Amino acid sequence: MIKFIIPAIIVFLIVLFWENINELVYKKFNIKINYIVAIIIVAILGAIFTLLYF
């Protein structure tokens, strides 16, 4: 049961503090983290669809 609770807490904390995380990354690297997350999601979906196609 603990293996389901810990990831849920981690996801909840990421969602709760998303703006603070985004500002911190933008200040350090001068890039919006939203673009990085969008690219990663598109790449993962592309890989899944490619695997399902073949």
Backbone as CSV, one residue per row, in Angstrom:
resi,resn,N_x,N_y,N_z,CA_x,CA_y,CA_z,C_x,C_y,C_z
1,MET,0.812,-1.187,0.000,0.000,0.000,0.000,0.862,1.260,0.000
2,ILE,2.006,1.179,0.628,2.883,2.357,0.693,3.418,2.712,-0.693
3,LYS,3.538,1.722,-1.574,4.048,2.018,-2.914,3.045,2.805,-3.751
4,PHE,1.785,2.876,-3.314,0.796,3.701,-3.999,0.671,5.079,-3.356
5,ILE,0.921,5.143,-2.069,0.754,6.406,-1.353,1.900,7.371,-1.638
6,ILE,3.136,6.896,-1.640,4.290,7.771,-1.847,4.266,8.456,-3.216
7,PRO,4.034,7.739,-4.320,3.944,8.458,-5.610,2.770,9.444,-5.659
8,ALA,1.662,9.112,-5.013,0.524,10.027,-4.992,0.888,11.309,-4.246
9,ILE,1.613,11.175,-3.148,2.046,12.359,-2.394,3.027,13.184,-3.212
10,ILE,3.947,12.527,-3.917,4.921,13.239,-4.741,4.225,14.010,-5.865
11,VAL,3.291,13.377,-6.536,2.548,14.046,-7.612,1.740,15.216,-7.050
12,PHE,1.115,15.012,-5.889,0.346,16.090,-5.260,1.234,17.287,-4.935
13,LEU,2.424,17.041,-4.399,3.331,18.134,-4.064,3.842,18.853,-5.305
14,ILE,4.092,18.109,-6.382,4.524,18.740,-7.639,3.419,19.638,-8.186
15,VAL,2.191,19.162,-8.153,1.068,19.970,-8.637,0.868,21.191,-7.746
16,LEU,1.006,21.001,-6.434,0.787,22.086,-5.491,1.827,23.195,-5.636
17,PHE,3.094,22.829,-5.844,4.174,23.803,-5.919,4.690,24.016,-7.336
18,TRP,3.860,23.786,-8.342,4.307,23.873,-9.736,4.803,25.275,-10.089
19,GLU,4.114,26.300,-9.657,4.519,27.667,-9.992,5.884,28.000,-9.383
20,ASN,6.113,27.586,-8.143,7.407,27.840,-7.504,8.532,27.091,-8.214
21,ILE,8.281,25.855,-8.604,9.279,25.062,-9.330,9.571,25.712,-10.679
22,ASN,8.522,26.165,-11.345,8.670,26.787,-12.658,9.489,28.075,-12.558
23,GLU,9.215,28.893,-11.562,9.968,30.139,-11.393,11.428,29.869,-11.053
24,LEU,11.688,28.881,-10.213,13.056,28.541,-9.833,13.874,28.083,-11.042
25,VAL,13.289,27.221,-11.863,13.986,26.737,-13.058,14.180,27.874,-14.051
26,TYR,13.186,28.764,-14.170,13.311,29.886,-15.107,14.423,30.844,-14.675
27,LYS,14.556,31.070,-13.383,15.611,31.955,-12.901,16.994,31.358,-13.112
28,LYS,17.127,30.047,-12.906,18.444,29.416,-13.029,18.864,29.203,-14.484
29,PHE,17.947,28.675,-15.307,18.319,28.262,-16.661,17.714,29.122,-17.754
30,ASN,16.862,30.082,-17.398,16.227,30.982,-18.352,15.441,30.225,-19.426
31,ILE,14.741,29.194,-18.999,13.876,28.434,-19.898,12.638,28.014,-19.122
32,LYS,11.514,28.068,-19.792,10.267,27.672,-19.151,10.191,26.152,-19.085
33,ILE,9.873,25.652,-17.914,9.793,24.208,-17.728,8.558,23.630,-18.410
34,ASN,7.552,24.469,-18.689,6.353,23.982,-19.365,6.689,23.453,-20.759
35,TYR,7.629,24.110,-21.443,8.025,23.646,-22.769,8.721,22.289,-22.685
36,ILE,9.549,22.115,-21.680,10.265,20.845,-21.505,9.278,19.719,-21.231
37,VAL,8.318,19.968,-20.346,7.317,18.954,-20.008,6.469,18.616,-21.230
38,ALA,6.096,19.611,-22.005,5.292,19.364,-23.211,6.062,18.520,-24.219
39,ILE,7.340,18.804,-24.403,8.154,18.031,-25.344,8.300,16.592,-24.866
40,ILE,8.504,16.397,-23.569,8.644,15.037,-23.027,7.351,14.252,-23.197
41,ILE,6.215,14.886,-22.931,4.927,14.193,-23.081,4.681,13.819,-24.534
42,VAL,4.983,14.721,-25.452,4.803,14.416,-26.879,5.722,13.273,-27.304
43,ALA,6.960,13.256,-26.809,7.900,12.190,-27.154,7.425,10.848,-26.606
44,ILE,6.930,10.838,-25.389,6.433,9.586,-24.799,5.214,9.081,-25.556
45,LEU,4.280,9.985,-25.872,3.110,9.561,-26.642,3.504,9.075,-28.036
46,GLY,4.471,9.737,-28.657,4.948,9.282,-29.966,5.550,7.895,-29.894
47,ALA,6.331,7.631,-28.843,6.928,6.303,-28.686,5.852,5.253,-28.447
48,ILE,4.859,5.563,-27.640,3.786,4.608,-27.377,3.003,4.313,-28.646
49,PHE,2.646,5.352,-29.397,1.903,5.133,-30.635,2.728,4.374,-31.667
50,THR,4.022,4.632,-31.707,4.893,3.898,-32.624,4.947,2.419,-32.248
51,LEU,5.081,2.145,-30.968,5.099,0.747,-30.522,3.769,0.057,-30.763
52,LEU,2.661,0.770,-30.617,1.365,0.174,-30.875,1.131,-0.059,-32.361
53,TYR,1.737,0.754,-33.190,1.549,0.610,-34.638,2.257,-0.636,-35.169
54,PHE,3.460,-0.914,-34.667,4.236,-2.045,-35.188,4.023,-3.280,-34.409
